Amino acid sequence: MEKNLQKWADTHLPNKGSDDLWDLQAAILTELSRRDDVQYQVRASKESLKDKFKQLRIGTTKMPVKTKS
């Protein structure tokens, strides 16, 4: 990476919110896709999603089963 670009990234990216970083990622991949004539995607691995859901306690509790009265 160009030295000035690396310095900019090191200085500015830690101060940006996650939404801003995802927007920047999308813009970069869109530009690379245009240049390379290839569609790039970002995907989370199954294992990382499983870990994140566990951390957020999503899918770890069972919903009560409704019974007819």
N, C-alpha and C positions, 0 to 999 in steps of 0.2 A: 504494500500500500504506500502511496506517496506520503512522504514524511509530514507535510503540512496537513494532509487529510487525516492521518493518524492522530496528530496533535489535536485537531479539531474534535475528532471523535472522542478521544480520551478526556477532553475538557468539557464537552457539552452533553454527551450521551448520558452520563451518570445523573445529570440534573433533570432529565426529561422523564415524564410519566410514561407508564406502559402503553397507554393509548397512542401517544406521540411516537413511540418506538415502533409499534405495530404499523402505524400509518407510514412511517419512513420505510419500514421493511416492504410494505406493499408497493410503494413508489419505486423502490430499487428493483424489486422483482418484475414489476410491470415494464420498466425500462430495459432490463436484461431480456425479458421475453420478446419485446419489440425488436431489439438488436439481433438476437439469436434466432428469432422466429421459432421459439419453443415456449411452451407454457410451463412455467415453474410454479411449484406449490410448496407451502410449508405445512408439515404434518407433525403431530405429536405421536410418539410411539405408544403402543398399547400399554406398555409397562409404566411409562411416565404418566399417562392418563389414569391408570389404576392407582398409582401413588398419590396423584393430585386429588382424585375423588375421595380416597381414604383420608387424606389430610383435611378435606372440606366436609367430611362425614356425609358424603353423597352416596346413597345406595348401601349404607351400612346398617340401616334400621329397616325392619319389615313393617309394611303398612298393615293395619288391622284388616282382617277379612270381614266383609259385610255378610251378615246372615239374614235370611228372611224372617220377619217377625210373625 
